[in-house]
Amino acid sequence: MARLSQVFAPKDREFFDLFEEAAGNTVRASDLLDQMLRSWPDKPELAREILICEQDGDRITHDIIKRLNNTFVTPIDREDILGLASALDDIVDFTEEVADYLGLYKIEAPMEQAQRLAHVLLQACRQLAEAMPRLRDFRDLSHYTVEINRLENDGDRIVREAIASLFDNGIDPMVVIRWKDIFERLEDAIDATEHAANVLEAIVIKNA
C-alpha cells in the first residue's frame, strides 16, 4: 500500500527540485575550490565566487524550510527533508571555509595534498549530484554511496599523510597550525558528502 505522503504529495514535487539545486551547488563550489587550489595564488577572486555559492546554499535551505512550513503533506518525512537540506548546506559551508582560510592565512603556495583533497571533494560532490534525481522515485543509490564512501576513505588517508608531512619537514610551527586547519576543513567537507549520501540513502530505503 502506498504511503499517505506519496498519495497526497504535491504534483510539482518542488522539494526534489530544490534538493537537486542544492546538490548542483555543492559541485559548483567544490569545482571552484579545486580550480582555486590548482592555480593559487593566481586566482584569489575565486574565493568570492565560492562565497556566492555559500550564500546560494543558504538561500536554497531557506526556500526548503519556507516550503516545508507552508506544505501540509510532504513527499517525504519532514525530519528527513530538514536533515538532507542541512547535510547539503554543510558541504558548501566547509568548502567556503577552506577558500576563506587560504586568504586569511596568507598562504603563499598550495600543498600537493590539499590539491588532491579538493579533487576528492569535487568527485564526491559529483557523485552526490548524480544520485540526487533518483530520490524522486526512490531508486537504488548503492552505486553512488559506495563510491562516496571510497572517496571519503581516500580523503582520510590523504589527510593523515598530509598532517604527518607537516611534522616531518621541520616546517615553521605557525605554518603547521595554518595548514592543519585547512586540511581539517577539507576533511570536514569530504565527510559531509558521506553524511549527505547516508541521509539520502536512508530516505530512499524508508520510502522504497
C-alpha positions, 0 to 999 in steps of 0.5 A, a space after each residue: 500500500 502506498 504511503 499517505 505522503 506519496 498519495 497526497 504529495 504535491 504534483 510539482 514535487 518542488 522539494 526534489 527540485 530544490 534538493 537537486 539545486 542544492 546538490 548542483 551547488 555543492 559541485 559548483 563550489 567544490 569545482 571552484 575550490 579545486 580550480 582555486 587550489 590548482 592555480 593559487 595564488 593566481 586566482 584569489 577572486 575565486 574565493 568570492 565566487 565560492 562565497 556566492 555559492 555559500 550564500 546560494 546554499 543558504 538561500 536554497 535551505 531557506 526556500 526548503 524550510 519556507 516550503 516545508 512550513 507552508 506544505 501540509 503533506 510532504 513527499 517525504 518525512 519532514 525530519 528527513 527533508 530538514 536533515 538532507 537540506 542541512 547535510 547539503 548546506 554543510 558541504 558548501 559551508 566547509 568548502 567556503 571555509 577552506 577558500 576563506 582560510 587560504 586568504 586569511 592565512 596568507 598562504 603563499 603556495 598550495 600543498 600537493 595534498 590539499 590539491 588532491 583533497 579538493 579533487 576528492 571533494 569535487 568527485 564526491 560532490 559529483 557523485 552526490 549530484 548524480 544520485 540526487 534525481 533518483 530520490 524522486 522515485 526512490 531508486 537504488 543509490 548503492 552505486 553512488 554511496 559506495 563510491 562516496 564512501 571510497 572517496 571519503 576513505 581516500 580523503 582520510 588517508 590523504 589527510 593523515 599523510 598530509 598532517 604527518 608531512 607537516 611534522 616531518 619537514 621541520 616546517 615553521 610551527 605557525 605554518 603547521 597550525 595554518 595548514 592543519 586547519 585547512 586540511 581539517 576543513 577539507 576533511 570536514 567537507 569530504 565527510 559531509 558528502 558521506 553524511 549527505 549520501 547516508 541521509 539520502 540513502 536512508 530516505 530512499 530505503 524508508 520510502 522504497 
